[in-house]
Amino acid sequence: MKFINKLVAVVLSCMIMVAVAGCGGAGDKASSTNGNAAKSSGKKIGVAMPTQSSQRWIQDGKNMKEKLEKLNYIVDLQYAEDDVQAQVSQIENMITGGANCLVIAAIDSNALVNVLAQAKANNIPVIAYDRLLMDTDSVSYYATFDNKGVGTAIGKYIEEKMGLKEGKGPYNIEFFAGSPDDNNAHFLNTGMFEVLKPYLDKGQLVCVSGQTDFDKICTLRWSQETAQKRMEDILSGYYSTGKNLDIVVSPFDGISYGISAALEGAGYKVGQKWPLITGQDAELMAAKNIISGKQSMSIFKDTRLLADKCVKMVQSVLEGGQPEINDTKSYNNNKKVVPSYLCTPVPVDKGNLQKELIDSGYYKEADLQ
C-alpha cells in the first residue's frame, strides 16, 4: 500500500511539473511575440483629427487607430469637422479622460496653446501630426511630410511639363495657397515660388490677376467652396476677353475640385485648352480626375507611412525611448525647434499613377473605375 501511495505521489508530482512547464512555455512564447503589446496594454492615446470632409484625414485616422490598437493601446479618435472650439473641447476631454499621449492634427494651432499647456501640466506628451503646432513648448515631436518639398515638387512639375527650362512661354498662370492658419501652407508656398518666381520675373509665366502674395491667394481651411468662388471671380474679372488660362497652381485636391468646377462653369472643356492643374494628397477623386484629364497631377502622401512613423513615435515616447528623427532644424514653432520625421512626397500623374497608387496597394484598380 505504501508503495502504491508513493507511486501515486510521484505521478502527481510529475503531472504538476509538466503543467507548470507547459504554462511557463506558453508565457515565454507570449512574451516573446507580444512584448510590445504587453508594455502598451491599457495606455490611452488621444488622436485629434481636423475633419472627415477630406478623404485623406479619414484614412489618417483609420490607419492611426488600427496601428495603435494592434499594440494594445486604447484609442480615442475624434474629428472636429473644422470647428476650432470643438477640437479644443475634444482635447480637454482626452486630458481629463486620462490620455497618456496626444496625437494632434490641428485645425488652428494658435487656438490650442492653452489646452496644450494643460497637457504639459499633466505630463502628457504631444505629437503634432502633419500640421505643426505653433507658439507652444508643449509639443514633443512632429511627424509630417516634407512640406516645402511638396511645393518644390509642384513647381518642378510645372517647370518640366511646360518646358520652362527650355524657354517656352509665355503662359498665363494663377496661384492658390492653403489655409493661413496652417504652417504647412506657408512652407509649401515657399517651395513652389522658389521654383517658379524666376520664370515670373522673366515673363515666361504671367499672372494676369497679379495675385501672388500669400495673403491674396490663401484659402481659409483649404475650402473647396472658397477656392471655387475665387476662381470664378478671377475668370470673370481677368479672362472674360478671350485670354486663356494655361496653369493653375493648387496646393490641395479639394481646392483643385473647386477650380475645375469654376472652369467648367466658365465654358472650359477638358481636352480643349484645359489648363494644367496641380494638387496634393492623391485623393481617390483626384486620381480619377488625373485619369480623365481634369487634373494634371497630385502629390501623393502615403498616409500608411506617416501613420506608421507617428505610431512608432508614440511607442518610443511612452516606453522611454528615442523616436526616429531626420530633421532637427526646419520646424521652428516660435517657441522651439520641434524634432521631426519628414516623409518624402511623390508627384503622381498619368505616367506613374498605376505604380504609385495601385501597385502599392493604396487603391484597388476597381476603385478607379
Wavefront OBJ file of the C-alpha trace (Angstrom):
o trace
v 0.000 0.000 0.000
v 2.880 2.333 0.892
v 4.404 1.559 -2.488
v 1.131 2.453 -4.271
v 0.841 5.699 -2.325
v 4.408 6.629 -3.218
v 3.759 5.776 -6.865
v 0.654 7.984 -6.938
v 2.588 10.812 -5.314
v 5.368 10.550 -7.891
v 2.880 10.531 -10.775
v 1.034 13.563 -9.390
v 4.320 15.385 -8.878
v 5.335 14.733 -12.490
v 1.957 15.901 -13.766
v 2.249 19.140 -11.813
v 5.770 19.725 -13.130
v 4.622 19.160 -16.713
v 1.692 21.508 -16.240
v 3.923 24.195 -14.752
v 6.451 23.754 -17.529
v 3.676 23.985 -20.080
v 2.370 27.186 -18.550
v 5.850 28.615 -18.398
v 6.466 27.783 -22.062
v 3.259 29.429 -23.176
v 4.058 32.515 -21.115
v 7.546 32.767 -22.595
v 6.147 32.457 -26.106
v 3.527 35.135 -25.494
v 6.166 37.395 -24.013
v 8.484 36.994 -26.975
v 5.826 37.612 -29.613
v 3.723 40.259 -27.852
v 6.285 42.101 -25.754
v 5.481 45.499 -27.246
v 1.756 44.945 -26.824
v 2.262 43.921 -23.185
v 4.145 47.147 -22.452
v 1.467 49.304 -24.053
v -1.545 47.444 -22.660
v -4.048 49.779 -21.013
v -2.413 53.053 -22.068
v -4.728 55.582 -23.707
v -3.900 57.616 -26.803
v -5.980 60.610 -27.827
v -5.970 61.217 -31.582
v -7.442 64.575 -32.651
v -8.102 64.937 -36.386
v -9.460 68.059 -38.124
v -12.270 66.848 -40.391
v -13.914 63.945 -42.157
v -14.776 66.124 -45.150
v -11.433 65.172 -46.729
v -10.691 61.575 -47.639
v -7.070 61.841 -46.548
v -7.963 62.658 -42.906
v -10.356 59.714 -42.778
v -7.527 57.464 -43.923
v -5.068 59.059 -41.493
v -7.398 58.420 -38.562
v -8.184 54.876 -39.646
v -4.516 53.990 -40.119
v -3.503 55.509 -36.777
v -6.273 53.738 -34.867
v -5.584 50.342 -36.423
v -1.832 50.500 -35.829
v -2.160 51.730 -32.239
v -4.778 49.126 -31.354
v -2.533 46.372 -32.694
v -0.123 47.428 -29.938
v -2.951 47.144 -27.372
v -3.324 50.889 -26.865
v -6.787 52.242 -26.118
v -7.507 54.832 -28.831
v -9.836 57.823 -28.575
v -10.112 59.088 -32.171
v -12.015 62.351 -32.577
v -12.848 64.516 -35.609
v -13.763 68.174 -35.056
v -15.193 68.886 -38.539
v -13.072 72.037 -38.849
v -14.679 73.532 -35.729
v -11.818 75.018 -33.708
v -13.651 75.139 -30.376
v -14.891 71.588 -30.868
v -11.285 70.432 -31.224
v -10.282 72.323 -28.072
v -13.096 70.583 -26.160
v -12.158 67.186 -27.568
v -8.545 67.567 -26.436
v -9.643 68.791 -22.988
v -11.796 65.660 -22.649
v -8.875 63.468 -23.713
v -6.726 65.037 -20.973
v -9.355 64.653 -18.234
v -10.096 61.155 -19.535
v -6.586 60.028 -18.671
v -4.788 60.091 -22.025
v -1.163 59.007 -21.772
v -0.211 60.650 -25.094
v -1.864 63.012 -27.578
v -1.544 62.978 -31.371
v -2.933 66.189 -32.862
v -3.587 67.329 -36.426
v -4.668 70.886 -35.639
v -7.362 72.939 -37.315
v -5.896 76.177 -35.944
v -2.889 75.500 -33.727
v -2.909 79.005 -32.253
v -6.239 78.165 -30.635
v -4.703 75.133 -28.925
v -1.959 76.879 -26.949
v -3.846 76.854 -23.628
v -5.140 73.308 -23.872
v -1.662 72.093 -24.827
v -0.330 73.807 -21.693
v -2.831 71.693 -19.749
v -1.387 68.587 -21.380
v 2.124 69.614 -20.360
v 0.995 70.316 -16.797
v -0.342 66.758 -16.689
v 2.910 65.335 -18.124
v 1.167 64.174 -21.287
v 3.492 64.119 -24.320
v 2.103 65.674 -27.502
v 2.972 64.705 -31.071
v 1.999 67.061 -33.890
v 0.614 65.114 -36.826
v 1.229 66.592 -40.301
v 0.424 70.130 -39.088
v 2.951 71.864 -36.852
v 1.632 73.070 -33.501
v 2.691 76.713 -33.317
v 3.578 79.027 -30.421
v 3.821 76.292 -27.796
v 6.595 74.492 -25.949
v 4.167 71.681 -25.114
v 4.820 69.683 -28.278
v 7.414 66.904 -28.156
v 7.735 65.743 -31.765
v 6.359 66.318 -35.255
v 5.522 63.652 -37.850
v 4.887 65.024 -41.324
v 5.833 65.079 -44.967
v 8.456 67.470 -46.295
v 6.044 70.364 -46.775
v 8.483 72.661 -48.535
v 9.377 69.641 -50.667
v 5.707 69.344 -51.658
v 5.778 72.908 -53.000
v 9.106 72.312 -54.722
v 7.715 69.187 -56.396
v 4.672 71.105 -57.649
v 6.889 73.864 -59.033
v 9.253 71.427 -60.722
v 6.357 69.539 -62.288
v 5.132 72.759 -63.909
v 8.681 73.676 -64.923
v 9.154 70.338 -66.670
v 5.730 69.867 -68.270
v 5.585 73.416 -69.646
v 9.189 73.397 -70.917
v 10.163 76.455 -68.887
v 13.831 75.494 -68.707
v 13.837 75.399 -72.498
v 12.474 78.947 -72.643
v 8.885 78.106 -73.614
v 6.060 80.501 -72.835
v 4.620 82.912 -72.047
v 1.874 81.065 -70.156
v -0.917 82.580 -68.115
v -0.887 81.251 -64.545
v -2.929 81.739 -61.380
v -1.951 80.763 -57.835
v -3.837 79.258 -54.913
v -2.360 78.609 -51.463
v -3.571 76.714 -48.403
v -5.045 77.951 -45.156
v -3.252 80.886 -43.490
v -3.565 79.238 -40.068
v -1.770 76.086 -41.260
v 2.008 76.357 -41.155
v 2.260 73.715 -43.891
v 0.644 76.119 -46.353
v 3.459 78.634 -45.866
v 6.202 76.032 -46.329
v 4.523 74.679 -49.468
v 4.052 78.134 -50.950
v 7.706 79.000 -50.317
v 8.924 75.836 -52.051
v 6.693 76.384 -55.055
v 7.645 80.037 -55.579
v 11.359 79.292 -55.229
v 10.988 77.240 -58.418
v 8.538 79.412 -60.364
v 9.406 83.015 -59.410
v 12.380 83.225 -61.819
v 10.002 82.417 -64.681
v 7.573 85.102 -63.498
v 10.469 87.562 -63.428
v 11.474 86.583 -66.992
v 7.906 86.858 -68.287
v 7.607 83.179 -69.241
v 4.851 82.937 -66.636
v 2.285 85.748 -66.447
v -0.118 86.054 -63.512
v -2.874 88.040 -65.222
v -4.726 88.790 -61.973
v -1.493 89.954 -60.343
v -2.407 87.943 -57.241
v 0.787 86.309 -55.992
v 1.095 87.437 -52.354
v 0.203 84.753 -49.836
v -2.485 86.847 -48.168
v -4.199 87.239 -51.566
v -4.016 83.609 -52.686
v -4.533 81.731 -49.390
v -7.673 79.642 -48.898
v -9.063 79.501 -45.357
v -9.486 75.895 -44.126
v -8.364 74.691 -47.582
v -12.025 75.138 -48.613
v -13.213 73.852 -51.990
v -16.112 76.309 -51.994
v -13.882 79.290 -51.202
v -11.460 78.285 -53.946
v -14.282 77.888 -56.479
v -15.648 81.349 -55.707
v -12.196 82.947 -56.037
v -11.545 81.127 -59.316
v -14.901 82.292 -60.653
v -14.016 85.890 -59.748
v -10.607 85.613 -61.433
v -12.096 84.151 -64.626
v -14.829 86.779 -64.876
v -12.527 89.638 -63.906
v -9.401 88.851 -65.934
v -10.142 86.190 -68.557
v -13.508 87.224 -69.990
v -11.969 88.959 -73.012
v -10.542 85.868 -74.669
v -7.363 85.264 -72.683
v -6.778 81.599 -71.936
v -5.678 80.309 -68.551
v -2.819 77.824 -69.033
v -1.775 76.821 -65.492
v -3.410 76.837 -62.055
v -1.258 76.115 -59.024
v -3.396 74.303 -56.464
v -1.921 73.053 -53.162
v -4.669 70.524 -52.379
v -7.015 68.226 -54.291
v -10.120 69.721 -52.664
v -9.105 73.166 -53.902
v -8.472 71.642 -57.344
v -12.071 70.369 -57.467
v -13.349 73.913 -56.849
v -11.020 75.296 -59.528
v -12.236 72.701 -62.044
v -15.884 73.455 -61.272
v -15.293 77.170 -61.858
v -13.514 76.462 -65.151
v -16.365 74.270 -66.374
v -18.832 76.971 -65.369
v -16.857 79.453 -67.470
v -17.018 77.185 -70.538
v -13.623 75.468 -70.370
v -13.648 71.863 -71.549
v -11.230 69.051 -70.701
v -9.005 68.402 -73.696
v -9.743 71.800 -75.243
v -7.254 74.331 -73.863
v -7.878 72.963 -70.386
v -5.178 74.285 -68.035
v -2.583 72.267 -66.179
v -3.939 71.906 -62.611
v -1.871 70.627 -59.704
v -2.987 69.171 -56.377
v -1.959 67.380 -53.210
v -3.000 64.219 -51.324
v -3.820 61.937 -54.285
v -7.409 61.519 -53.125
v -9.486 58.932 -54.934
v -11.455 61.615 -56.806
v -8.210 63.326 -57.765
v -6.844 60.043 -59.111
v -9.978 59.652 -61.241
v -9.605 63.258 -62.426
v -5.981 62.619 -63.387
v -7.080 59.650 -65.487
v -9.817 61.724 -67.176
v -7.525 64.732 -67.718
v -9.419 67.108 -65.439
v -6.433 67.325 -63.072
v -2.824 67.048 -64.229
v -1.102 65.773 -61.104
v -1.263 65.402 -57.352
v 1.319 64.981 -54.630
v 0.959 61.502 -53.130
v 1.450 61.453 -49.357
v 1.200 57.833 -48.277
v -0.789 58.081 -45.046
v 0.147 54.482 -44.192
v 3.784 55.509 -43.947
v 3.041 58.659 -41.953
v 0.797 56.800 -39.511
v 3.469 54.127 -39.053
v 6.148 56.714 -38.222
v 3.825 58.501 -35.789
v 2.812 55.272 -34.020
v 6.491 54.435 -33.529
v 6.975 57.914 -32.048
v 4.124 57.277 -29.602
v 5.577 53.916 -28.614
v 9.069 55.320 -28.102
v 7.823 58.247 -26.022
v 5.715 56.062 -23.736
v 8.440 53.446 -23.296
v 11.158 55.980 -22.535
v 12.971 55.548 -25.848
v 14.136 57.961 -28.540
v 11.905 58.189 -31.632
v 13.383 58.150 -35.122
v 14.053 61.739 -36.222
v 15.509 63.035 -39.507
v 15.120 66.805 -39.095
v 16.139 68.968 -36.134
v 16.392 72.355 -37.867
v 13.443 73.159 -40.147
v 10.392 73.420 -37.913
v 10.618 76.354 -35.509
v 7.168 76.972 -33.998
v 8.191 80.330 -32.455
v 8.820 78.653 -29.088
v 11.163 75.817 -30.006
v 12.566 73.862 -32.915
v 10.434 70.730 -32.918
v 12.304 67.471 -33.670
v 10.627 65.976 -36.725
v 10.388 62.994 -39.010
v 9.779 64.032 -42.618
v 8.350 61.501 -45.073
v 9.053 62.004 -48.791
v 6.165 63.174 -51.041
v 5.769 61.666 -54.523
v 4.315 63.548 -57.540
v 1.730 61.406 -59.345
v 0.306 61.868 -62.844
v -0.914 59.558 -65.614
v 2.615 58.285 -66.144
v 3.144 56.734 -62.712
v -0.355 56.533 -61.197
v -0.572 52.758 -61.713
v 2.745 52.142 -59.961
v 2.341 54.534 -57.045
v -1.358 54.237 -56.222
v -2.488 50.824 -57.447
v 0.544 48.527 -57.482
v 1.448 49.805 -53.991
v -1.977 48.722 -52.732
v -3.059 52.228 -51.766
v -6.093 51.909 -54.032
v -7.645 48.965 -55.820
v -7.949 49.182 -59.581
v -11.709 48.744 -59.228
v -11.813 51.902 -57.071
v -10.759 53.957 -60.072
v -13.388 52.657 -62.483
l 1 2 3 4 5 6 7 8 9 10 11 12 13 14 15 16 17 18 19 20 21 22 23 24 25 26 27 28 29 30 31 32 33 34 35 36 37 38 39 40 41 42 43 44 45 46 47 48 49 50 51 52 53 54 55 56 57 58 59 60 61 62 63 64 65 66 67 68 69 70 71 72 73 74 75 76 77 78 79 80 81 82 83 84 85 86 87 88 89 90 91 92 93 94 95 96 97 98 99 100 101 102 103 104 105 106 107 108 109 110 111 112 113 114 115 116 117 118 119 120 121 122 123 124 125 126 127 128 129 130 131 132 133 134 135 136 137 138 139 140 141 142 143 144 145 146 147 148 149 150 151 152 153 154 155 156 157 158 159 160 161 162 163 164 165 166 167 168 169 170 171 172 173 174 175 176 177 178 179 180 181 182 183 184 185 186 187 188 189 190 191 192 193 194 195 196 197 198 199 200 201 202 203 204 205 206 207 208 209 210 211 212 213 214 215 216 217 218 219 220 221 222 223 224 225 226 227 228 229 230 231 232 233 234 235 236 237 238 239 240 241 242 243 244 245 246 247 248 249 250 251 252 253 254 255 256 257 258 259 260 261 262 263 264 265 266 267 268 269 270 271 272 273 274 275 276 277 278 279 280 281 282 283 284 285 286 287 288 289 290 291 292 293 294 295 296 297 298 299 300 301 302 303 304 305 306 307 308 309 310 311 312 313 314 315 316 317 318 319 320 321 322 323 324 325 326 327 328 329 330 331 332 333 334 335 336 337 338 339 340 341 342 343 344 345 346 347 348 349 350 351 352 353 354 355 356 357 358 359 360 361 362 363 364 365 366 367 368 369
